[in-house]
Amino acid sequence: MKNFTLLLAALVLGAVQSYAQIKVTKIKSDNKVHYIATVIGYPITGLYTYVNQIEPTTILNEDGTGIMQNEDLTKETIIWGIECSESGIPIFKEGFNSASYSLWYKKSSAASSKAADEDEWTLQSFSIHYDKKKMYISGERVKEYIE
């Protein structure tokens, strides 16, 4: 009986710890509140590029930071997340062999000075195509993934 109690306690603590891994951030865009997280159950972090091109790129890091390279090849540090519920459940629209999400990002500045548009969140589409094993940002930047 003692072993069963210890096992049950370990399972409960493990479940609490794994749930605690999902960090939900509250953001505001156009006076509307949204919630974002960087975990959706697929390996969304990594390098995204245009098909058959090296640059421009987008890099999404696990900690919610990244780099967005513009068409003119200037790089901007960003903070990003996928829209989710307040409890961290991703919000998506299921399609035929695909799912569409909302990717929110804003420019991040290493300097302490804040620009007026620094708190402005930008919305882009993010989609996962299960058959092709590819993820797209705005339908242009792509990353292959392995399940």
Protein Blocks (a to p, Z undefined) as FASTA:
>chain_A
ZZmmmmmmmmmmmmmmmmmmpccddddeehiacdddfbehiafbccdddehiabdcdddd
fkopacdddfkopacdddddddddfkopacddddehiacdddddddddfbfbdcfklmpc
cdddddddfklopacehhlaccdddZZ
